[in-house]
């Protein structure tokens, strides 16, 4: 009985909330059409004014992507600008790679989106994603990391870089439009000197070791909607990666 209990507990390794399973699934986030592209909505003020300003920023598809790690071959595969970014893995296939997904939201208006000034005070921030698929599990416990990586220059190095801050949440097989509270992550990004992009990484703890090496965190709020978003006030500039210049712009042009 003691051995059975030990196995049961091992299958529920996690942080303070105890939600993390050792048998995660694979999640796909849509990253193509404007109606389903990842969207960051930030509500802020600029002192001394107390007026609330709302910025809507679609992710930069040329900077978005996923990285797959094959533990058998010890090989990283970086995919930039896919129509669906993936994170997680198929634990039913021992040869399956583990995916981690990356999204970038320019804060300086570089892609024609709204601007969040460097002196803005963040009141609220929400990241909306359209979940294209949840496979191999009905619930996928997920890490949402605030990270930094080169603009339009995702590399294998970014797979396991240390996050500036992270939160946890679950994705479900019934999900479609999911709104994630990223206020604390955006506030942390705003405190980071010289940062011109809000960048996040989605991953699962496939080995059950990440939480043991990270400081405690909290579960972030999330809501689910079923209606397509209305983007009448946006003039997006986010074509597929093949039509976007993949070389970073002059850094001097990207100051907020």
C-alpha positions as CSV (number, residue, x, y, z in Angstrom):
1,X,0.0,0.0,0.0
2,X,2.9,2.3,0.8
3,X,4.3,1.8,-2.7
4,X,0.9,2.5,-4.3
5,X,0.6,5.7,-2.3
6,X,4.1,6.8,-3.4
7,X,3.3,6.3,-7.0
8,X,0.0,8.2,-6.7
9,X,1.8,11.1,-5.1
10,X,4.5,11.1,-7.7
11,X,1.8,11.6,-10.4
12,X,0.7,14.9,-8.7
13,X,4.0,16.6,-8.3
14,X,3.6,20.4,-8.3
15,X,3.9,23.7,-6.6
16,X,1.8,25.1,-3.8
17,X,-1.4,24.4,-5.6
18,X,-0.6,20.8,-6.2
19,X,-2.2,20.9,-9.7
20,X,0.6,19.8,-11.8
21,X,0.4,16.3,-13.4
22,X,3.3,14.2,-14.6
23,X,1.2,13.3,-17.7
24,X,0.7,16.5,-19.7
25,X,-0.8,16.9,-23.1
26,X,-0.1,19.1,-26.2
27,X,-1.8,22.5,-26.7
28,X,-1.9,24.4,-30.0
29,X,-2.5,28.2,-30.0
30,X,-3.8,29.8,-33.3
31,X,-1.4,32.4,-34.7
32,X,-2.6,33.3,-38.2
33,X,-5.9,35.1,-38.9
34,X,-6.5,38.5,-37.2
35,X,-9.7,37.1,-35.7
36,X,-7.8,34.4,-33.7
37,X,-4.3,35.9,-33.4
38,X,-2.9,36.3,-29.9
39,X,-4.0,39.7,-28.5
40,X,-2.6,41.7,-25.6
41,X,-4.9,44.3,-24.1
42,X,-3.4,46.8,-21.7
43,X,-5.2,49.4,-19.6
44,X,-2.8,52.1,-18.3
45,X,-2.5,55.7,-17.1
46,X,0.3,58.2,-17.8
47,X,1.0,60.3,-14.7
48,X,0.0,62.9,-13.7
49,X,-3.2,62.2,-15.6
50,X,-5.5,59.6,-14.2
51,X,-7.2,58.9,-17.5
52,X,-7.5,55.3,-18.4
53,X,-6.0,54.4,-21.8
54,X,-6.5,51.0,-23.6
55,X,-3.9,49.6,-25.9
56,X,-4.7,46.5,-28.2
57,X,-1.6,44.8,-29.6
58,X,-1.6,41.7,-31.8
59,X,1.4,39.5,-31.5
60,X,4.2,39.8,-34.0
61,X,3.9,36.6,-36.0
62,X,7.5,36.9,-37.3
63,X,8.7,36.8,-33.7
64,X,6.3,34.1,-32.5
65,X,7.2,30.5,-32.7
66,X,7.8,27.2,-30.9
67,X,10.9,25.2,-30.0
68,X,10.8,21.4,-30.0
69,X,13.3,19.4,-28.0
70,X,14.0,15.8,-28.9
71,X,15.5,14.1,-25.9
72,X,16.5,11.0,-27.9
73,X,18.6,12.9,-30.4
74,X,19.3,15.8,-28.0
75,X,18.1,18.1,-30.8
76,X,16.3,21.5,-30.8
77,X,14.1,22.5,-33.7
78,X,13.0,26.1,-33.9
79,X,10.0,27.1,-35.9
80,X,9.3,30.8,-36.5
81,X,6.0,32.2,-37.6
82,X,3.9,29.1,-37.7
83,X,0.1,29.3,-38.1
84,X,-0.2,27.3,-34.8
85,X,2.3,27.5,-32.0
86,X,2.6,24.4,-29.8
87,X,3.6,23.6,-26.3
88,X,3.6,20.3,-24.3
89,X,4.1,16.8,-25.6
90,X,2.5,13.5,-26.3
91,X,3.5,11.4,-23.3
92,X,2.0,8.3,-25.0
93,X,4.9,8.4,-27.4
94,X,8.3,8.1,-25.7
95,X,10.0,9.4,-28.9
96,X,7.8,12.6,-29.0
97,X,9.6,15.9,-28.6
98,X,8.6,18.5,-26.0
99,X,7.4,21.8,-27.4
100,X,7.5,25.3,-25.8
101,X,5.6,28.2,-27.4
102,X,6.7,31.9,-27.6
103,X,4.7,35.0,-28.3
104,X,5.9,38.6,-28.8
105,X,3.9,41.8,-28.4
106,X,5.7,45.0,-29.5
107,X,5.0,47.8,-27.1
108,X,6.6,50.6,-29.2
109,X,4.2,50.5,-32.1
110,X,6.8,48.9,-34.4
111,X,4.2,46.8,-36.2
112,X,1.6,49.5,-36.5
113,X,-0.2,48.5,-33.2
114,X,-1.0,50.6,-30.2
115,X,1.9,51.9,-28.0
116,X,2.4,51.4,-24.3
117,X,4.7,54.2,-23.2
118,X,7.7,53.4,-21.0
119,X,6.3,55.7,-18.3
120,X,2.9,54.1,-18.2
121,X,1.4,52.8,-15.0
122,X,-0.2,49.4,-15.8
123,X,-3.7,49.0,-14.3
124,X,-4.8,45.8,-16.1
125,X,-3.4,43.5,-18.8
126,X,-5.1,40.5,-20.5
127,X,-3.7,38.1,-23.0
128,X,-6.3,36.5,-25.3
129,X,-5.5,33.3,-27.2
130,X,-7.5,31.0,-29.4
131,X,-6.9,27.4,-28.4
132,X,-6.8,25.4,-31.7
133,X,-6.3,22.0,-30.0
134,X,-5.7,20.3,-26.7
135,X,-4.5,16.7,-27.3
136,X,-3.7,13.7,-25.2
137,X,-5.2,15.1,-21.9
138,X,-8.4,16.8,-20.9
139,X,-6.5,19.3,-18.6
140,X,-3.0,20.6,-19.3
141,X,-1.3,22.4,-16.3
142,X,0.8,25.2,-17.8
143,X,3.6,27.6,-16.9
144,X,3.3,31.1,-18.4
145,X,6.7,32.7,-18.3
146,X,7.7,36.3,-18.8
147,X,10.8,36.1,-20.9
148,X,13.1,38.1,-23.1
149,X,14.5,36.9,-26.5
150,X,15.7,38.6,-29.6
151,X,13.0,40.3,-31.7
152,X,12.4,38.1,-34.7
153,X,15.4,36.0,-33.6
154,X,14.1,33.0,-31.6
155,X,16.8,30.5,-31.1
156,X,17.3,27.2,-29.3
157,X,18.9,29.1,-26.4
158,X,15.5,30.6,-25.5
159,X,14.0,27.1,-24.8
160,X,15.2,27.1,-21.2
161,X,16.2,30.7,-20.3
162,X,15.3,31.8,-16.8
163,X,12.0,33.7,-16.7
164,X,11.7,37.2,-15.3
165,X,8.5,36.1,-13.6
166,X,6.0,33.3,-14.1
167,X,2.4,32.3,-13.3
168,X,0.5,29.0,-13.7
169,X,-2.8,28.1,-15.3
170,X,-4.7,25.2,-16.8
171,X,-5.8,24.7,-20.4
172,X,-8.9,22.4,-21.0
173,X,-10.0,20.4,-24.0
174,X,-13.2,22.5,-24.1
175,X,-11.3,25.8,-24.5
176,X,-11.6,28.2,-27.4
177,X,-11.0,31.9,-26.7
178,X,-9.2,32.1,-23.4
179,X,-8.5,35.5,-21.7
180,X,-5.6,35.2,-19.3
181,X,-4.8,37.8,-16.6
182,X,-1.2,38.9,-17.2
183,X,-1.3,42.1,-15.2
184,X,1.6,41.2,-12.9
185,X,3.7,40.0,-15.8
186,X,3.0,43.3,-17.7
187,X,3.9,45.3,-14.6
188,X,7.1,43.4,-14.3
189,X,7.9,44.0,-17.9
190,X,7.3,47.7,-17.5
191,X,9.8,47.7,-14.7
192,X,12.5,46.1,-16.9
193,X,14.8,48.9,-18.3
194,X,15.0,49.1,-22.0
195,X,12.3,46.5,-22.7
196,X,10.5,47.1,-26.0
197,X,8.4,43.9,-26.2
198,X,6.1,41.9,-23.9
199,X,7.2,38.3,-24.5
200,X,5.8,35.1,-23.0
201,X,6.6,31.4,-23.1
202,X,4.1,28.6,-22.6
203,X,5.4,25.3,-21.3
204,X,4.5,22.2,-19.2
205,X,6.6,20.6,-16.5
206,X,7.1,17.3,-18.3
207,X,9.8,16.1,-16.0
208,X,8.2,17.4,-12.8
209,X,11.4,19.3,-11.9
210,X,10.7,22.9,-12.8
211,X,8.7,23.9,-9.8
212,X,11.3,22.5,-7.5
213,X,13.9,24.9,-9.0
214,X,11.6,27.9,-9.1
215,X,10.4,30.4,-6.5
216,X,6.8,29.9,-5.5
217,X,4.2,31.5,-7.8
218,X,0.4,31.9,-8.0
219,X,-2.3,30.7,-10.3
220,X,-3.3,33.5,-12.8
221,X,-7.0,34.2,-13.5
222,X,-8.5,33.1,-16.8
223,X,-11.9,33.3,-18.5
224,X,-13.3,31.6,-21.6
225,X,-15.4,33.2,-24.3
226,X,-17.2,31.7,-27.3
227,X,-17.6,34.7,-29.5
228,X,-15.1,36.0,-32.1
229,X,-13.5,39.2,-31.0
230,X,-14.3,42.6,-32.6
231,X,-11.2,44.4,-34.0
232,X,-12.7,47.4,-35.6
233,X,-10.2,49.7,-34.0
234,X,-7.1,47.8,-35.1
235,X,-5.1,48.1,-38.4
236,X,-2.9,45.0,-38.0
237,X,0.4,44.5,-39.7
238,X,1.2,40.9,-39.0
239,X,1.6,38.9,-42.2
240,X,3.0,35.4,-42.2
241,X,6.7,35.1,-41.4
242,X,7.6,34.7,-45.0
243,X,6.4,38.2,-45.8
244,X,8.1,39.8,-42.8
245,X,11.7,41.0,-42.6
246,X,13.4,38.5,-40.3
247,X,16.4,40.7,-39.5
248,X,16.0,42.9,-36.4
249,X,15.5,46.6,-37.0
250,X,18.0,49.2,-35.9
251,X,17.8,49.2,-32.1
252,X,17.7,53.0,-32.1
253,X,14.3,52.8,-33.8
254,X,12.8,50.6,-31.1
255,X,13.1,52.9,-28.1
256,X,9.9,53.6,-26.2
